[in-house]
Amino acid sequence: MTKPTVTQNLMRMLDLSPVEAAPASFGSDEVSTGVTLTREQPRTFGGQVLAQSIIAADRTVEGKDIHSIHAYFLRPGDIERELFFATQRLNDSRSFSTRRVQVFQDEAPMFSAIMSFQSDSRGPEHTAVTMPEVPDPESLPMVSDYLGQLPHPIAQAVSWERPIDMRHVDAPLYTQADASSTQPRACVWFKTFDRLVRADGSEASEAEHRAAIAYASDYLPLEPALRRHGKFWLEPGLKSASLDHAMWFHRSARADEWLLYVLDSPSAQGGRMLAQGSIFNRSGELVATVAQEMMFRLPEYR
């Protein structure tokens, strides 16, 4: 049997299964579960929970696409334990639908999100942010070019097991700080490694593309703060965790085509940092906006 590709694993993760007899404590009769991707840490990746929650909610909505999600990470997830996604229908109108998704492990809530879905609508348009001029992604190194030859399990997992191809415009911060700049900003191209198709060969849905973009959006929000403070991902004593995640989808986009993620950090205080991100397609159109607050602790401040 051929080993599934990392993109196939991503699609398998998004293929949730219904749960017939869920505990009453979940507060919903619409409960689903899904697989967890192998990763380099024992904690469940926040982007996975975001993406699977979007799919869980989308399956209860007809004729509308997600346009926003506001989520809180309540406690760390364990990759060895099953996730359950309980969806509540809060509102349905002609143009909008609202859903709440609570995620449980061992009947304990670990994630909570409210999402809004909208039918196709017309209205005035403007965009106040512009995509910066950066090198094309094809001219930039892959993550495996930096880490693929290092004989360390985390380096190998980041290089070969993640389903997202990321190309840093500036020097990456995996193993050392970037001495050339302390600006709290990061620019990274990303897409899935292969075309998004389901196991039966059919094209991925709009919801699956948006879920995959949400998945990728959770990889990088800490990077502007690391750059500003002269730190890197493997900084001894660094502790970080996603606290919340907000995302707005402005227009349709494919997760398997290059997108530019432009991030900055307007504030870090009290052991927390705030990141803001804009995601553009190659035509320069604003596809999505992201905001996330993270725990950001360094040993010299303890």
N, C-alpha and C positions, 0 to 999 in steps of 0.2 A: 504494500500500500504506500502511495506517495505521501510524504509528509506535507500537511497543509502549510500554505504560505502564511506569513504574518498578516496579510490582508484578509485571507480567508478566515483566520482566527478572529480578526476584528468583526467580520460579518457574522460569524458564529456567536460571538458575544452579544451582538445586537438582536439575535433571534431568540427572544424570550419565550418561555413555555408557561401556559396557564397552570395555576395551582387550584385544584378542585376543592379541597377542604382546608382553608386557611384558619388559623386561630382567630377567635373573636376579638382578641386584643389588637389585631391589625386594623380594625375599624372599617373594613372594606370587603366586599364580595368579589372585587376585581383585583386579584393578586396574581403576580407572575414571578418567575425566577429565571435566572440565566447563569451562564458559565462565567468564571473569573479568569482573565488572562494571566499567564505566568509572568512574573516581574521580578525585579532585582531586590525587592524589599518585602517583608512579611505583611505590610499594610496594604489594604486595597487602594488602588489608584483612584483619586477623586474624579478624574476624567471619565473613568469607566462608569462610576455610579451616576454621574451626570448624563452620560450617553444612554445608558440603559433606562434611566428614569424618563427621558424624553420619549423613548420607544414605548414604554409602558403607558404613558399618558396619551400618546398619539393613537394608540390602538382603541381608545375610547372616543375618538373624535372623527367625524366624517366631514370631508370637504373643506378642511381648514389646515393651515400649517402653523407650527410653532413660531411665534415672533419674539417671545421673551421668557426667561426663566430666572427666578430668584431663589437661591438655595442656601441652606446652612448645613455644614458638616458638624454633626453633634458629637460624634466620637469616632475614633479610628476603626476601620474595618479590618477584618482578618481574612487573608486570601484563602485560608483553609476552610472557612465557614460559608455556608450558603447565604446568598442575599435574596430577600423577598421584597417585591415592589408592590405596595398597596396603593391603588389609585382611587381617589374620591372625585366625583363629578360635582364641582362647586357651582357652575353656571353654564348655561347654553343659551345664546341668542342668535339672531340671524347672522351677525358678522363675527362674533367672538365666542369662544368657549374657554372656561377656566378649569384647571385641574390641580389637585394637590396629590403629590406622590410622597409617601413615607417609605423609607427603606429600613428593613429590620434584619438583624442577625440574632438568632436565639431569642426571638420575640422582644429584643431591645432595640429601640429606634436609634439609628446611627446617621440618618440623613433625612432632611425634609425640604421639599421644593414646591413652589407654586409656579405654574406655567400658564401662559395665555396663548391661544391659537386664534388665527384670523383667516377669514375667507378672502379671496382676491378682491382688492378694492383699488379705486383710483383716487388720487388726491394731489395737492401741490407737492413739489419735490425740491429739495436742496441738500447739499452736502457741504459742511463747513470745514472738513478736514481733507487734506490731500495726501496721496501716497508719496513718500520721499523717493528720490532717485537713488536706486541701489543697483548693484550688479545683478545680472540674471542668475537664477538659481543653478542653472546648468554649469556655471563657471565657478561655483563654490564647492568646497569639500563636503562630503557626507560625514555624519557622526562616526561611522566606522573608520574613516580615514584618520581620525584623531585617536580613537580608542580601540579599534578592532585588533590591533597587535599586542595590546597589553594583556599579560597573563593574570588577569584578575576577574573573578566571576561577575562583579558588577559591571566592569568595562565590557565584558563579552555580552552580557544581557542587554545593556543599553545599545550596543552596536547592532545586535542581530535579532533581538526578540521584540523590540518595539515596532508597532505597525505603522508608525509615522516617520517619513523621510524628512528630516529637518536640516536646513542649510543656514548656518549663521552668517550674517553679513559682517559682523564684527568678530573679533577673536572669541571663541567659545570659552566658557568658564568651568569646564569639567574638572581639570586637574590643577589649574593655576589661575591666579587673578590676571586681569588685563591691565598691564601697567600703562597702556597708551591712553586710557580714558577713564574718568570717574563720573561721567555723565550718567544719570539714572535712566538709561534708555537701552532698548534692545530691539533689533530687527532680525527676524528669522523667517525664511521661506519654509513652507511645509505642505505636504500632501501625503496621501496614502501611497505605499510603494507600488501597488497595482490598481487596476480599475476595480471599482466597487461593484461586484455582482453577487447575487445570492447563490446558494448551493445548487439550485436548479438551473442556473445560467441566466436568469432574468436580471434586468437592471435594478440597481438599488433605488429605493424610493427617495423622494425629497426629504422625508423624515430621517431616513438612514444617513443621508449626506449631512444633514444638519446635526444629527447626533454625533457623527464622526468628527465634524468640525469642533463641536463642544468637547469631545474627548481630547483632541489635540490642544485645545485652548488652555487646558489645565497643566500642561507640561512646564510652561515658561514664566508665569507671573512673578516669580521671585527674582528672576535674573536682573531686572533693572536695579533692584536694591543691592544685590550682590556686587554689581558693577560700581555703584555709587560708593560703597564702603570698602572697595578693594578686596572683596572676598570671592570665593569660588565654591562650587557645589560640594566638594569633598573637604571643605574647610574643617579642621579639627574643632569639635565642640559646637558646630552649627546645628541648631534645632529649628525646623520649620514644619508648618502644617497649614493646609488650607482651612480657613475659618468659614468663608462664605464664597459664593460665586454668582454673579449676575451677568446675563448675556442677552443681547438684543440682536435679532436677525433682521437685517434691513432688506435683503434681496436674495434670490435664489443663487446658490453656488454649488460647485462640485468639490467634494473633499478629495477627489482623486486628480484634481488639477491644481497647479501651484497657487498658493495663497500667501500673501505677505502679512506677517503678524508684527505690528509696531507697538511696542510697550514702553510705558514710562511709569515712574513711581513718584507721585507728588508729595508723599509723606511717609515717614517712618517714625514711630513714637510708641513708647510703652511696651516694647517687645512685639509690636505689630508693624506691618508695612502694607501700604495700599498700592495696588497696581491698576493701571488703566491700559486697555489695549484696543487697537483698531485693526481689523482684518480686511485686507483688500484683495481683489482678484487681479490678474495680470493686466487688465484694462484700466486699472486704477480706480475702479468702483469700490465704494465702501460696502462690504458684505455683512460685517457684524461688528459690534462693540462689546467689550468685555470689561468688567470691573471685579476685582477680587481683593479681599483682605486676608493676609496670612500672618500666622505667628512667625516671628523673626527674632531669634535669640542667639546671641553670641557670648562666648565664655567671659570676655573682658567686661561685660555689663552685669554679671551675676554677683 
